[in-house]
Amino acid sequence: MAPRKPSQKSGPSQKSGPLSPPPPPPASGSKGYQVQVFYLAARSKHPNAPDKDALWFAIYSIIPRVGDCLFRDGVYYQVERVFLYENLTASWCADLEVSFYGRR
């Protein structure tokens, strides 16, 4: 058997290509990322929390992160979980799971 040639691995001395830019916003005519936001009422134990589940779509200039607060229909919600999607179509880019934010 012939000896193997050592493979060339990229090390600290070799530069990798530039980072790819973030995906473009969906082709919905406006600038931003469309996200789907859902609130599950059963998870909240706060007495002032909305008592019905909620689901809505929104467009933000950046995708909200865990801990960010969102305002909708007079209620503040806090982002608990973010599920990102590869944006191959003109649909939403992420699902956001939110909870009632009782501190104001």
MOQUI-V892308 format. One line per field, one symbol per residue. ss: DSSP state (H for helix, E for strand, L for the rest). phi: phi as a letter, one per 40 degrees, with the letter a starting at -180 (. if undefined). burial: 1 if it has 9 or more other ideal C-beta (glycine too) atoms within 8 Angstrom, else 0. A space follows every 50 residues. Layout:
ss = ???
phi = ???
burial = ???
This chain:
ss = LLLLLLLLLLLLLLLLLLLLLLLLLLLLLLLLEEEEEEELHHHLLLLLLL LLLEEEEEEELLLLLLLLEEEELLEEEEEEEEEELLLLLLLLLEEEEEEE LLLL
phi = .cccccccbcbcccccccccccccccccgbcibcbbbbbbccccbccccd cbcbaababbcbcdbdgcbbbafgbcbbcbabbcbcccbcbccabbbbbc bccb
burial = 00000000000000000000000011000000111111101001000011 00010001110011000001010001111001001010000111111111 1000
